[in-house]
Amino acid sequence: MQAKINLYEEFFFSDEWKALHWQPEDHVAIFPSVILITPVRYAVSSDHIHIIQVASIYELMEKYKSSAKQQRDAKPINSASSGGIKINLT
């Protein structure tokens, strides 16, 4: 499985993915995460690619449902800069 992750890294360094049709036109290109859906936990790693390992789609949904809810529920913190401009931090 690590060999497959290494191939994703090669693709990452190729920069070919930056020109793909699904990339946002008005933002910096985004390299997709690699999601492994399997009951087997693989000892894989990458310093360049975000790897998500879950046993099922349900686990994936539960994992990100709670983090999305936390982001929605977070109250904004207002901070004033030296010029009096308020910055909304979430």
ROPA-43916 format. One record per atom (N, C-alpha, C, O, CB): residue number from 1; residue in three letters; chain; atom name; x negated, y, z negated. Coordinates in Angstrom, 1 decimal. Glycine has a CB too. Layout:
N
  seq  type  mol  atom    east   north      up
  NUM   ALA    A    CA       X       Y       Z
...
! end
This chain:
90
  seq  type  mol  atom    east   north      up
    1   MET    A     N    -0.8    -1.2     0.0
    1   MET    A    CA     0.0     0.0     0.0
    1   MET    A     C    -0.9     1.3     0.0
    1   MET    A     O    -0.5     2.3     0.6
    1   MET    A    CB     0.9     0.0    -1.2
    2   GLN    A     N    -2.0     1.2    -0.7
    2   GLN    A    CA    -2.9     2.4    -0.7
    2   GLN    A     C    -3.4     2.7     0.7
    2   GLN    A     O    -3.6     3.8     1.1
    2   GLN    A    CB    -4.1     2.1    -1.6
    3   ALA    A     N    -3.6     1.6     1.6
    3   ALA    A    CA    -4.0     1.8     3.0
    3   ALA    A     C    -2.9     2.6     3.7
    3   ALA    A     O    -3.3     3.5     4.5
    3   ALA    A    CB    -4.2     0.5     3.7
    4   LYS    A     N    -1.7     2.4     3.4
    4   LYS    A    CA    -0.6     3.2     4.0
    4   LYS    A     C    -0.6     4.6     3.6
    4   LYS    A     O    -0.4     5.5     4.4
    4   LYS    A    CB     0.8     2.5     3.7
    5   ILE    A     N    -0.9     4.8     2.3
    5   ILE    A    CA    -1.0     6.2     1.8
    5   ILE    A     C    -2.2     6.9     2.4
    5   ILE    A     O    -2.1     8.1     2.7
    5   ILE    A    CB    -1.2     6.2     0.2
    6   ASN    A     N    -3.2     6.2     2.6
    6   ASN    A    CA    -4.4     6.8     3.3
    6   ASN    A     C    -4.1     7.2     4.7
    6   ASN    A     O    -4.6     8.2     5.2
    6   ASN    A    CB    -5.6     5.7     3.4
    7   LEU    A     N    -3.2     6.5     5.4
    7   LEU    A    CA    -2.7     6.9     6.8
    7   LEU    A     C    -1.9     8.2     6.7
    7   LEU    A     O    -2.0     9.0     7.5
    7   LEU    A    CB    -1.9     5.8     7.4
    8   TYR    A     N    -1.1     8.3     5.6
    8   TYR    A    CA    -0.3     9.6     5.4
    8   TYR    A     C    -1.3    10.7     5.2
    8   TYR    A     O    -1.1    11.8     5.7
    8   TYR    A    CB     0.7     9.4     4.2
    9   GLU    A     N    -2.4    10.5     4.5
    9   GLU    A    CA    -3.4    11.5     4.2
    9   GLU    A     C    -4.0    11.9     5.5
    9   GLU    A     O    -4.3    13.1     5.8
    9   GLU    A    CB    -4.4    11.0     3.2
   10   GLU    A     N    -4.3    10.9     6.4
   10   GLU    A    CA    -4.9    11.3     7.7
   10   GLU    A     C    -4.0    12.2     8.5
   10   GLU    A     O    -4.4    13.1     9.1
   10   GLU    A    CB    -5.2    10.0     8.5
   11   PHE    A     N    -2.7    11.8     8.5
   11   PHE    A    CA    -1.7    12.7     9.1
   11   PHE    A     C    -1.7    14.1     8.5
   11   PHE    A     O    -1.6    15.0     9.2
   11   PHE    A    CB    -0.3    12.0     9.0
   12   PHE    A     N    -1.7    14.1     7.2
   12   PHE    A    CA    -1.8    15.4     6.5
   12   PHE    A     C    -2.9    16.3     7.0
   12   PHE    A     O    -2.7    17.5     7.3
   12   PHE    A    CB    -1.9    15.2     4.9
   13   PHE    A     N    -4.1    15.7     7.1
   13   PHE    A    CA    -5.3    16.5     7.5
   13   PHE    A     C    -5.3    16.8     9.0
   13   PHE    A     O    -6.1    17.6     9.4
   13   PHE    A    CB    -6.5    15.7     7.1
   14   SER    A     N    -4.5    16.1     9.8
   14   SER    A    CA    -4.4    16.3    11.2
   14   SER    A     C    -3.7    17.7    11.5
   14   SER    A     O    -4.0    18.2    12.6
   14   SER    A    CB    -3.7    15.2    11.9
   15   ASP    A     N    -2.9    18.2    10.6
   15   ASP    A    CA    -2.1    19.4    10.8
   15   ASP    A     C    -1.1    19.3    11.9
   15   ASP    A     O    -0.4    20.3    12.2
   15   ASP    A    CB    -3.0    20.5    11.1
   16   GLU    A     N    -0.9    18.1    12.5
   16   GLU    A    CA     0.1    17.9    13.6
   16   GLU    A     C     1.5    18.1    13.0
   16   GLU    A     O     2.4    18.6    13.7
   16   GLU    A    CB     0.0    16.5    14.2
   17   TRP    A     N     1.7    17.8    11.7
   17   TRP    A    CA     3.0    17.9    11.1
   17   TRP    A     C     3.5    19.3    11.0
   17   TRP    A     O     4.7    19.5    10.9
   17   TRP    A    CB     3.0    17.2     9.7
   18   LYS    A     N     2.6    20.3    11.0
   18   LYS    A    CA     3.0    21.7    10.9
   18   LYS    A     C     3.8    22.2    12.1
   18   LYS    A     O     4.5    23.1    12.0
   18   LYS    A    CB     1.7    22.5    10.7
   19   ALA    A     N     3.7    21.5    13.2
   19   ALA    A    CA     4.4    21.9    14.4
   19   ALA    A     C     5.7    21.1    14.7
   19   ALA    A     O     6.3    21.4    15.7
   19   ALA    A    CB     3.5    21.8    15.6
   20   LEU    A     N     6.0    20.2    13.8
   20   LEU    A    CA     7.2    19.4    14.1
   20   LEU    A     C     8.5    20.3    14.0
   20   LEU    A     O     8.6    21.3    13.3
   20   LEU    A    CB     7.3    18.3    13.1
   21   HIS    A     N     9.5    19.8    14.7
   21   HIS    A    CA    10.7    20.6    14.9
   21   HIS    A     C    11.5    20.9    13.6
   21   HIS    A     O    12.2    21.9    13.6
   21   HIS    A    CB    11.6    19.9    15.8
   22   TRP    A     N    11.3    20.1    12.6
   22   TRP    A    CA    12.1    20.3    11.3
   22   TRP    A     C    11.4    21.2    10.4
   22   TRP    A     O    12.0    21.5     9.3
   22   TRP    A    CB    12.3    18.9    10.7
   23   GLN    A     N    10.3    21.7    10.7
   23   GLN    A    CA     9.6    22.7     9.8
   23   GLN    A     C    10.3    24.0     9.9
   23   GLN    A     O    10.9    24.4    10.9
   23   GLN    A    CB     8.1    22.9    10.3
   24   PRO    A     N    10.4    24.7     8.7
   24   PRO    A    CA    11.0    26.0     8.7
   24   PRO    A     C    10.3    27.0     9.5
   24   PRO    A     O     9.0    27.1     9.5
   24   PRO    A    CB    11.1    26.6     7.2
   25   GLU    A     N    11.0    27.8    10.3
   25   GLU    A    CA    10.4    28.8    11.2
   25   GLU    A     C     9.9    30.0    10.4
   25   GLU    A     O     8.9    30.7    10.8
   25   GLU    A    CB    11.3    29.2    12.2
   26   ASP    A     N    10.5    30.4     9.3
   26   ASP    A    CA    10.2    31.6     8.6
   26   ASP    A     C     9.4    31.4     7.3
   26   ASP    A     O     9.3    32.4     6.6
   26   ASP    A    CB    11.5    32.4     8.4
   27   HIS    A     N     8.9    30.2     7.1
   27   HIS    A    CA     8.2    29.9     5.9
   27   HIS    A     C     6.9    29.1     6.2
   27   HIS    A     O     6.8    28.6     7.4
   27   HIS    A    CB     9.1    29.2     4.9
   28   VAL    A     N     6.1    28.9     5.3
   28   VAL    A    CA     4.9    28.0     5.4
   28   VAL    A     C     5.4    26.6     5.6
   28   VAL    A     O     6.4    26.2     5.0
   28   VAL    A    CB     4.0    28.1     4.2
   29   ALA    A     N     4.7    25.9     6.5
   29   ALA    A    CA     5.1    24.5     6.8
   29   ALA    A     C     5.0    23.6     5.5
   29   ALA    A     O     4.1    23.9     4.6
   29   ALA    A    CB     4.1    23.9     7.8
   30   ILE    A     N     5.8    22.6     5.4
   30   ILE    A    CA     5.9    21.8     4.2
   30   ILE    A     C     5.7    20.3     4.6
   30   ILE    A     O     6.3    19.8     5.5
   30   ILE    A    CB     7.3    21.9     3.5
   31   PHE    A     N     4.7    19.7     3.9
   31   PHE    A    CA     4.5    18.3     4.1
   31   PHE    A     C     5.4    17.5     3.2
   31   PHE    A     O     5.5    17.8     2.0
   31   PHE    A    CB     3.0    17.9     3.8
   32   PRO    A     N     6.1    16.5     3.8
   32   PRO    A    CA     7.1    15.8     3.0
   32   PRO    A     C     6.5    14.9     2.0
   32   PRO    A     O     5.4    14.4     2.2
   32   PRO    A    CB     8.0    15.0     4.0
   33   SER    A     N     7.2    14.7     0.9
   33   SER    A    CA     6.8    13.7    -0.1
   33   SER    A     C     7.0    12.3     0.5
   33   SER    A     O     7.8    12.1     1.4
   33   SER    A    CB     7.7    13.9    -1.4
   34   VAL    A     N     6.2    11.3    -0.1
   34   VAL    A    CA     6.4     9.9     0.3
   34   VAL    A     C     7.2     9.3    -0.9
   34   VAL    A     O     6.8     9.4    -2.0
   34   VAL    A    CB     5.0     9.2     0.5
   35   ILE    A     N     8.3     8.6    -0.5
   35   ILE    A    CA     9.2     8.0    -1.5
   35   ILE    A     C     9.1     6.5    -1.3
   35   ILE    A     O     9.4     6.0    -0.2
   35   ILE    A    CB    10.6     8.5    -1.4
   36   LEU    A     N     8.6     5.8    -2.3
   36   LEU    A    CA     8.6     4.3    -2.3
   36   LEU    A     C     9.7     3.8    -3.1
   36   LEU    A     O     9.8     4.0    -4.3
   36   LEU    A    CB     7.2     3.8    -2.9
   37   ILE    A     N    10.7     3.1    -2.5
   37   ILE    A    CA    11.9     2.6    -3.1
   37   ILE    A     C    11.7     1.1    -3.2
   37   ILE    A     O    11.9     0.4    -2.2
   37   ILE    A    CB    13.2     3.0    -2.4
   38   THR    A     N    11.2     0.6    -4.3
   38   THR    A    CA    10.9    -0.8    -4.5
   38   THR    A     C    10.9    -1.1    -6.0
   38   THR    A     O    10.4    -0.3    -6.8
   38   THR    A    CB     9.6    -1.2    -3.8
   39   PRO    A     N    11.3    -2.3    -6.4
   39   PRO    A    CA    11.1    -2.7    -7.8
   39   PRO    A     C     9.7    -2.9    -8.2
   39   PRO    A     O     9.4    -3.0    -9.4
   39   PRO    A    CB    11.9    -4.0    -8.1
   40   VAL    A     N     8.8    -3.0    -7.2
   40   VAL    A    CA     7.4    -3.2    -7.5
   40   VAL    A     C     6.7    -1.8    -7.7
   40   VAL    A     O     6.9    -0.9    -6.9
   40   VAL    A    CB     6.6    -4.0    -6.4
   41   ARG    A     N     6.0    -1.6    -8.8
   41   ARG    A    CA     5.3    -0.4    -9.0
   41   ARG    A     C     3.9    -0.5    -8.5
   41   ARG    A     O     3.1    -1.3    -9.0
   41   ARG    A    CB     5.2     0.0   -10.6
   42   TYR    A     N     3.6     0.2    -7.4
   42   TYR    A    CA     2.2     0.1    -6.8
   42   TYR    A     C     1.3     1.1    -7.4
   42   TYR    A     O     1.6     2.2    -7.8
   42   TYR    A    CB     2.4     0.4    -5.3
   43   ALA    A     N     0.0     0.7    -7.5
   43   ALA    A    CA    -1.1     1.5    -8.0
   43   ALA    A     C    -1.6     2.3    -6.8
   43   ALA    A     O    -2.7     2.0    -6.3
   43   ALA    A    CB    -2.2     0.7    -8.7
   44   VAL    A     N    -0.9     3.4    -6.4
   44   VAL    A    CA    -1.3     4.2    -5.3
   44   VAL    A     C    -1.5     5.6    -5.9
   44   VAL    A     O    -0.9     6.0    -6.9
   44   VAL    A    CB    -0.3     4.2    -4.2
   45   SER    A     N    -2.3     6.4    -5.2
   45   SER    A    CA    -2.5     7.8    -5.6
   45   SER    A     C    -3.0     8.6    -4.4
   45   SER    A     O    -3.5     8.1    -3.4
   45   SER    A    CB    -3.5     7.9    -6.7
   46   SER    A     N    -2.8     9.9    -4.5
   46   SER    A    CA    -3.3    10.8    -3.5
   46   SER    A     C    -3.4    12.2    -4.2
   46   SER    A     O    -2.6    12.6    -5.0
   46   SER    A    CB    -2.3    10.9    -2.3
   47   ASP    A     N    -4.5    12.9    -3.8
   47   ASP    A    CA    -4.7    14.2    -4.3
   47   ASP    A     C    -4.0    15.2    -3.4
   47   ASP    A     O    -4.0    16.4    -3.7
   47   ASP    A    CB    -6.2    14.5    -4.4
   48   HIS    A     N    -3.4    14.8    -2.3
   48   HIS    A    CA    -2.9    15.7    -1.3
   48   HIS    A     C    -1.4    15.5    -1.0
   48   HIS    A     O    -0.7    16.4    -0.5
   48   HIS    A    CB    -3.7    15.5     0.0
   49   ILE    A     N    -0.9    14.3    -1.3
   49   ILE    A    CA     0.5    14.0    -1.0
   49   ILE    A     C     1.3    13.7    -2.3
   49   ILE    A     O     0.8    13.0    -3.2
   49   ILE    A    CB     0.6    12.8     0.0
   50   HIS    A     N     2.5    14.2    -2.4
   50   HIS    A    CA     3.4    13.9    -3.5
   50   HIS    A     C     4.0    12.5    -3.3
   50   HIS    A     O     4.7    12.3    -2.3
   50   HIS    A    CB     4.4    15.0    -3.7
   51   ILE    A     N     3.8    11.6    -4.2
   51   ILE    A    CA     4.3    10.2    -4.1
   51   ILE    A     C     5.3    10.0    -5.2
   51   ILE    A     O     5.0    10.3    -6.3
   51   ILE    A    CB     3.1     9.2    -4.1
   52   ILE    A     N     6.5     9.6    -4.8
   52   ILE    A    CA     7.6     9.3    -5.7
   52   ILE    A     C     7.8     7.8    -5.6
   52   ILE    A     O     8.1     7.2    -4.6
   52   ILE    A    CB     8.9    10.1    -5.4
   53   GLN    A     N     7.8     7.1    -6.8
   53   GLN    A    CA     8.1     5.7    -6.8
   53   GLN    A     C     9.4     5.5    -7.7
   53   GLN    A     O     9.4     5.9    -8.9
   53   GLN    A    CB     6.9     4.9    -7.3
   54   VAL    A     N    10.4     4.8    -7.1
   54   VAL    A    CA    11.6     4.5    -7.9
   54   VAL    A     C    12.0     3.1    -7.4
   54   VAL    A     O    11.7     2.6    -6.4
   54   VAL    A    CB    12.7     5.5    -7.6
   55   ALA    A     N    12.8     2.4    -8.3
   55   ALA    A    CA    13.3     1.1    -8.0
   55   ALA    A     C    14.5     1.1    -7.1
   55   ALA    A     O    14.8     0.1    -6.5
   55   ALA    A    CB    13.6     0.4    -9.3
   56   SER    A     N    15.3     2.2    -7.1
   56   SER    A    CA    16.5     2.2    -6.3
   56   SER    A     C    16.9     3.7    -5.9
   56   SER    A     O    16.3     4.6    -6.5
   56   SER    A    CB    17.7     1.6    -7.1
   57   ILE    A     N    17.7     3.8    -5.0
   57   ILE    A    CA    18.3     5.1    -4.6
   57   ILE    A     C    18.9     5.8    -5.8
   57   ILE    A     O    18.8     7.0    -6.0
   57   ILE    A    CB    19.2     5.0    -3.4
   58   TYR    A     N    19.7     5.0    -6.6
   58   TYR    A    CA    20.4     5.5    -7.7
   58   TYR    A     C    19.4     6.1    -8.7
   58   TYR    A     O    19.6     7.2    -9.3
   58   TYR    A    CB    21.2     4.3    -8.4
   59   GLU    A     N    18.2     5.4    -8.9
   59   GLU    A    CA    17.2     6.0    -9.8
   59   GLU    A     C    16.7     7.3    -9.3
   59   GLU    A     O    16.4     8.2   -10.1
   59   GLU    A    CB    16.1     5.0   -10.0
   60   LEU    A     N    16.5     7.4    -8.0
   60   LEU    A    CA    16.0     8.6    -7.4
   60   LEU    A     C    17.0     9.7    -7.6
   60   LEU    A     O    16.6    10.8    -8.0
   60   LEU    A    CB    15.8     8.4    -5.9
   61   MET    A     N    18.3     9.5    -7.4
   61   MET    A    CA    19.3    10.5    -7.6
   61   MET    A     C    19.4    10.9    -9.1
   61   MET    A     O    19.5    12.1    -9.3
   61   MET    A    CB    20.7     9.9    -7.2
   62   GLU    A     N    19.3    10.0   -10.0
   62   GLU    A    CA    19.3    10.3   -11.4
   62   GLU    A     C    18.1    11.1   -11.8
   62   GLU    A     O    18.2    12.1   -12.6
   62   GLU    A    CB    19.4     9.0   -12.2
   63   LYS    A     N    17.0    10.8   -11.3
   63   LYS    A    CA    15.7    11.5   -11.6
   63   LYS    A     C    15.8    12.9   -11.2
   63   LYS    A     O    15.3    13.8   -12.0
   63   LYS    A    CB    14.5    10.8   -10.9
   64   TYR    A     N    16.3    13.2   -10.0
   64   TYR    A    CA    16.3    14.6    -9.5
   64   TYR    A     C    17.6    15.3    -9.9
   64   TYR    A     O    17.6    16.5    -9.8
   64   TYR    A    CB    16.1    14.6    -8.0
   65   LYS    A     N    18.6    14.6   -10.3
   65   LYS    A    CA    19.9    15.3   -10.8
   65   LYS    A     C    19.6    16.0   -12.1
   65   LYS    A     O    20.0    17.1   -12.3
   65   LYS    A    CB    21.0    14.2   -11.0
   66   SER    A     N    18.8    15.4   -13.0
   66   SER    A    CA    18.6    16.0   -14.3
   66   SER    A     C    17.6    17.2   -14.1
   66   SER    A     O    17.8    18.2   -14.8
   66   SER    A    CB    17.9    15.0   -15.2
   67   SER    A     N    16.6    17.1   -13.2
   67   SER    A    CA    15.7    18.3   -13.0
   67   SER    A     C    16.4    19.4   -12.3
   67   SER    A     O    16.2    20.6   -12.6
   67   SER    A    CB    14.5    17.8   -12.2
   68   ALA    A     N    17.4    19.1   -11.4
   68   ALA    A    CA    18.1    20.2   -10.7
   68   ALA    A     C    19.1    20.8   -11.7
   68   ALA    A     O    19.2    22.1   -11.6
   68   ALA    A    CB    18.9    19.6    -9.5
   69   LYS    A     N    19.7    20.1   -12.6
   69   LYS    A    CA    20.6    20.6   -13.6
   69   LYS    A     C    19.8    21.6   -14.5
   69   LYS    A     O    20.3    22.6   -14.9
   69   LYS    A    CB    21.3    19.5   -14.4
   70   GLN    A     N    18.6    21.2   -14.9
   70   GLN    A    CA    17.7    22.0   -15.8
   70   GLN    A     C    17.4    23.3   -15.1
   70   GLN    A     O    17.4    24.4   -15.8
   70   GLN    A    CB    16.5    21.3   -16.2
   71   GLN    A     N    17.1    23.3   -13.8
   71   GLN    A    CA    16.8    24.5   -13.1
   71   GLN    A     C    18.0    25.4   -13.0
   71   GLN    A     O    17.9    26.6   -13.2
   71   GLN    A    CB    16.3    24.2   -11.7
   72   ARG    A     N    19.2    24.8   -12.8
   72   ARG    A    CA    20.4    25.7   -12.8
   72   ARG    A     C    20.8    26.3   -14.1
   72   ARG    A     O    21.2    27.4   -14.2
   72   ARG    A    CB    21.6    24.8   -12.3
   73   ASP    A     N    20.5    25.5   -15.2
   73   ASP    A    CA    20.9    25.9   -16.5
   73   ASP    A     C    19.9    26.9   -17.1
   73   ASP    A     O    20.2    27.5   -18.1
   73   ASP    A    CB    21.1    24.7   -17.4
   74   ALA    A     N    18.7    27.0   -16.5
   74   ALA    A    CA    17.7    27.9   -17.1
   74   ALA    A     C    18.1    29.3   -17.0
   74   ALA    A     O    18.6    29.8   -16.0
   74   ALA    A    CB    16.3    27.7   -16.4
   75   LYS    A     N    18.0    30.0   -18.1
   75   LYS    A    CA    18.3    31.4   -18.2
   75   LYS    A     C    17.2    32.3   -17.6
   75   LYS    A     O    16.0    32.0   -18.0
   75   LYS    A    CB    18.8    31.9   -19.6
   76   PRO    A     N    17.4    33.2   -16.8
   76   PRO    A    CA    16.3    34.1   -16.3
   76   PRO    A     C    15.7    34.9   -17.4
   76   PRO    A     O    16.4    35.3   -18.3
   76   PRO    A    CB    16.8    35.0   -15.2
   77   ILE    A     N    14.4    35.1   -17.3
   77   ILE    A    CA    13.7    35.9   -18.3
   77   ILE    A     C    13.3    37.2   -17.6
   77   ILE    A     O    12.6    37.1   -16.6
   77   ILE    A    CB    12.5    35.1   -18.9
   78   ASN    A     N    13.6    38.3   -18.1
   78   ASN    A    CA    13.2    39.6   -17.5
   78   ASN    A     C    11.9    40.0   -18.2
   78   ASN    A     O    11.8    40.0   -19.4
   78   ASN    A    CB    14.3    40.6   -17.7
   79   SER    A     N    11.0    40.5   -17.3
   79   SER    A    CA     9.8    41.0   -17.8
   79   SER    A     C     9.5    42.3   -17.0
   79   SER    A     O     9.7    42.4   -15.8
   79   SER    A    CB     8.6    39.9   -17.5
   80   ALA    A     N     9.0    43.3   -17.8
   80   ALA    A    CA     8.8    44.6   -17.1
   80   ALA    A     C     7.3    44.7   -16.9
   80   ALA    A     O     6.4    44.4   -17.7
   80   ALA    A    CB     9.2    45.7   -18.1
   81   SER    A     N     6.9    45.2   -15.7
   81   SER    A    CA     5.6    45.4   -15.3
   81   SER    A     C     5.2    46.8   -15.8
   81   SER    A     O     6.0    47.5   -16.4
   81   SER    A    CB     5.3    45.3   -13.8
   82   SER    A     N     3.9    47.1   -15.7
   82   SER    A    CA     3.4    48.4   -16.2
   82   SER    A     C     4.1    49.6   -15.5
   82   SER    A     O     4.2    50.7   -16.0
   82   SER    A    CB     1.9    48.5   -16.0
   83   GLY    A     N     4.6    49.4   -14.3
   83   GLY    A    CA     5.3    50.5   -13.5
   83   GLY    A     C     6.8    50.5   -13.8
   83   GLY    A     O     7.5    51.3   -13.2
   83   GLY    A    CB     5.1    50.3   -12.1
   84   GLY    A     N     7.3    49.7   -14.7
   84   GLY    A    CA     8.7    49.7   -15.1
   84   GLY    A     C     9.6    48.9   -14.1
   84   GLY    A     O    10.8    48.9   -14.3
   84   GLY    A    CB     9.2    51.1   -15.1
   85   ILE    A     N     9.0    48.1   -13.2
   85   ILE    A    CA     9.7    47.3   -12.3
   85   ILE    A     C    10.1    46.0   -13.0
   85   ILE    A     O     9.2    45.4   -13.6
   85   ILE    A    CB     8.9    47.0   -11.0
   86   LYS    A     N    11.3    45.6   -13.0
   86   LYS    A    CA    11.7    44.3   -13.7
   86   LYS    A     C    11.5    43.2   -12.7
   86   LYS    A     O    11.9    43.2   -11.5
   86   LYS    A    CB    13.2    44.4   -14.2
   87   ILE    A     N    11.0    42.1   -13.2
   87   ILE    A    CA    10.8    40.9   -12.5
   87   ILE    A     C    11.6    39.8   -13.1
   87   ILE    A     O    11.5    39.6   -14.3
   87   ILE    A    CB     9.3    40.5   -12.4
   88   ASN    A     N    12.4    39.1   -12.4
   88   ASN    A    CA    13.2    38.0   -12.8
   88   ASN    A     C    12.5    36.7   -12.7
   88   ASN    A     O    12.2    36.2   -11.6
   88   ASN    A    CB    14.6    38.0   -12.1
   89   LEU    A     N    12.1    36.1   -13.9
   89   LEU    A    CA    11.4    34.9   -13.9
   89   LEU    A     C    12.3    33.8   -14.4
   89   LEU    A     O    13.0    33.9   -15.3
   89   LEU    A    CB    10.1    35.0   -14.9
   90   THR    A     N    12.3    32.7   -13.6
   90   THR    A    CA    13.1    31.5   -14.0
   90   THR    A     C    12.3    30.3   -14.3
   90   THR    A     O    12.9    29.3   -14.7
   90   THR    A    CB    14.1    31.2   -12.9
! end
